[in-house]
Amino acid sequence: MLLMNSPSTPDVDGLLLGSVLVLCVQRALCQFF
């Protein structure tokens, strides 16, 4: 995984993944509601 190859910036990767997941969840909720 790319995350293991770049241990110097784990927080940045986590924030990016978290923001993407939040956007996906918000879009899914908007579609259902």
For each residue, the residues with C-beta under 8 A, 3 or more apart:
1: 4 5
2: 5 6 13
3: 6 10 13
4: 1 7
5: 1 2
6: 2 3 9 10 13
7: 4 10
8:
9: 6 12 13
10: 3 6 7 13 14
11: 14 15
12: 9 15 16
13: 2 3 6 9 10 16 17
14: 10 11 17 18
15: 11 12 18 19
16: 12 13 19 20
17: 13 14 20 21
18: 14 15 21 22
19: 15 16 22 23
20: 16 17 23 24
21: 17 18 24 25
22: 18 19 25 26
23: 19 20 26 27
24: 20 21 27 28
25: 21 22 28 29
26: 22 23 29 30
27: 23 24 30 31
28: 24 25 31 32
29: 25 26 32 33
30: 26 27 33
31: 27 28
32: 28 29
33: 29 30
